[in-house]
Amino acid sequence: QVQLVESGGGLVQPGGSLRLSCSASRNILVINAMGWYRQAPGKERELVAAITRGGSTNYADSVKGRFTISRDSAKNTVYLQMNSLKPEDTAVYYCKATYGLVPIDSWGQGTQVTVSS
C-alpha cells in the first residue's frame, strides 16, 4: 500500500500563491498516476490535476493556466503550484495515488486551502 502525506495548505489572499506537497511512501515512478483532488463544503470531490507515470498531465478547466502539477522522483513527492488563487479555490485538497494492475487507489488525509481577504 502507498501512504501519502500532504502539506502546504493554509490561508492566502485572493491573487496569492501556495504550493502543496504530497510525499509518497513508494517510488512514484512505479505508481500509475498521481493526482490532486479537492472538495469544497457541500460539493463533490473533483479532480484538479493529475500526472501519469509517463509524465503526461491534465487539469480541470477551472485551474488551467493557474495551477501546475509537477514531481520530484528523487523525493517521491508530487507538487501542486497554485497561482492567482480565487475564493472559489477554497477546499480541502487531497492527493491520490493509483497503482498496481487492479488498480488500487490510496488517498492522503487532505490539507485545507482557504482563499479569503
RAVEN-V476484 format. One record per pair of residues at least 24 apart in sequence whose ideal C-beta (glycine too) atoms are under 7 Angstrom apart, sorted by the first residue. I is the first residue (numbers start at 1). J is the second residue. Records with the same first field share a line. If there is no record, write none. Layout:
BEGIN
I: J / J
END
This chain:
BEGIN
1: 106
2: 26 / 31 / 97 / 99 / 106
4: 95 / 97 / 106 / 107 / 108
5: 108
6: 93 / 95 / 108 / 109 / 110 / 111
7: 111
8: 111
9: 93 / 111 / 112 / 113
11: 114 / 116
12: 85 / 115
13: 117
14: 85 / 86 / 87 / 115 / 117
15: 84 / 85
16: 85
17: 82 / 83 / 85
18: 82 / 85 / 113
19: 79 / 80 / 81
20: 79 / 80 / 93 / 111
21: 77 / 79
22: 77 / 78 / 95 / 108
23: 76 / 77
24: 76 / 97
26: 76
27: 76
28: 71 / 73 / 76 / 78
29: 53 / 73
31: 97 / 98 / 99
32: 98 / 99 / 103
33: 98
34: 78 / 95 / 96 / 97
35: 96
36: 69 / 80 / 93 / 95
37: 94 / 96
38: 91 / 92 / 93
39: 91 / 92
40: 90 / 91
48: 80
49: 80
51: 78
85: 115
86: 115
87: 115 / 116
89: 113 / 115
90: 114 / 115
END
